[in-house]
Amino acid sequence: MVKEEFDKTLKNIGLDRKAFAELTNISYNTVNNWNDNKKPIPNWVESWLSNYKKSTILDNIINDLTPYLKE
């Protein structure tokens, strides 16, 4: 994953670099310093973002259905 794709994916799932850094317990400076050459984005980031997106979708579905499940 290159930095442009990283930023685009963050935007698509409603996060920014600061929120990502907080959620993953990584220094904001570390995230900002990732680039495509000397400090590449770690391999685990792409799968983390994918799983975060799926988790958010599932949470929204559960929240939408919860009132109907209590009846």
C-alpha positions as CSV (number, residue, x, y, z in Angstrom):
1,M,0.0,0.0,0.0
2,V,1.3,3.4,-1.0
3,K,0.7,6.6,1.0
4,E,-1.8,8.0,-1.5
5,E,-3.9,4.7,-1.3
6,F,-3.6,4.8,2.5
7,D,-5.0,8.3,2.7
8,K,-7.8,7.6,0.3
9,T,-8.7,4.4,2.2
10,L,-8.7,6.4,5.5
11,K,-11.0,9.0,4.0
12,N,-13.4,6.3,2.6
13,I,-13.8,4.8,6.0
14,G,-14.2,8.1,7.9
15,L,-10.8,8.2,9.5
16,D,-7.9,10.6,9.3
17,R,-4.3,9.9,10.2
18,K,-4.7,11.1,13.8
19,A,-7.7,8.9,14.4
20,F,-5.8,5.9,12.9
21,A,-2.8,6.6,15.0
22,E,-5.0,6.7,18.2
23,L,-6.9,3.5,17.3
24,T,-3.7,1.6,16.6
25,N,-1.7,3.1,19.4
26,I,1.0,4.3,17.1
27,S,2.6,7.7,17.3
28,Y,0.9,10.3,15.0
29,N,4.4,11.3,13.9
30,T,5.2,7.7,12.9
31,V,2.1,7.5,10.7
32,N,2.9,10.9,9.1
33,N,6.5,9.8,8.4
34,W,5.4,6.8,6.4
35,N,6.3,7.3,2.8
36,D,6.7,5.0,-0.2
37,N,10.5,4.8,-0.2
38,K,12.5,5.0,3.1
39,K,9.7,4.3,5.6
40,P,7.1,2.2,3.8
41,I,3.7,1.6,5.3
42,P,3.8,-1.7,7.2
43,N,2.1,-4.7,5.6
44,W,-0.4,-5.2,8.4
45,V,-2.0,-1.8,7.8
46,E,-4.0,-2.8,4.7
47,S,-5.6,-5.8,6.4
48,W,-6.3,-3.7,9.5
49,L,-8.1,-1.1,7.5
50,S,-10.1,-3.8,5.7
51,N,-11.1,-5.3,9.0
52,Y,-12.0,-1.9,10.5
53,K,-14.3,-1.2,7.6
54,K,-16.0,-4.6,8.0
55,S,-16.4,-4.1,11.7
56,T,-17.9,-0.7,11.3
57,I,-20.4,-2.0,8.8
58,L,-21.4,-4.8,11.1
59,D,-21.7,-2.5,14.1
60,N,-24.0,-0.3,12.0
61,I,-26.2,-3.2,11.0
62,I,-26.4,-4.4,14.6
63,N,-27.4,-0.9,15.8
64,D,-30.0,-0.7,13.1
65,L,-31.5,-4.1,14.0
66,T,-31.3,-3.8,17.8
67,P,-34.7,-2.1,18.3
68,Y,-36.4,-4.8,16.3
69,L,-34.8,-7.6,18.2
70,K,-36.1,-6.3,21.6
71,E,-39.7,-6.6,20.6
